[in-house]
Amino acid sequence: MLILSRKLNEKIRIGEDISVTIIEIRGEQVKIGVEAPKHVKVFRQEVFAAVQQENRAAAVSSANLDALRLDSLAGLLK
């Protein structure tokens, strides 16, 4: 992990297309702004984790539904 110190209004560049700006520092909270191309998805960690969990749950539900459909179809073909 790269650790950088920045002051208010200073930026960090990631590649050529992404920049992170320190917008506000208040106590233990830091507000940052992220500029990135529209095709780059930017999430807070907790939101990213929730989306991944929902995707996993949807994949399991879909697989279970497919299995039920196959079982039903097999029963009709007998």
Secondary structure, 3 states (H helix, E strand, C coil): CCCCCCCCCCEEEECCCEEEEEEEEECCEEEEEEECCCCCCCCCHHHHHHHHHHHHHHHHHHHHHHHHHHHHHHHHHC
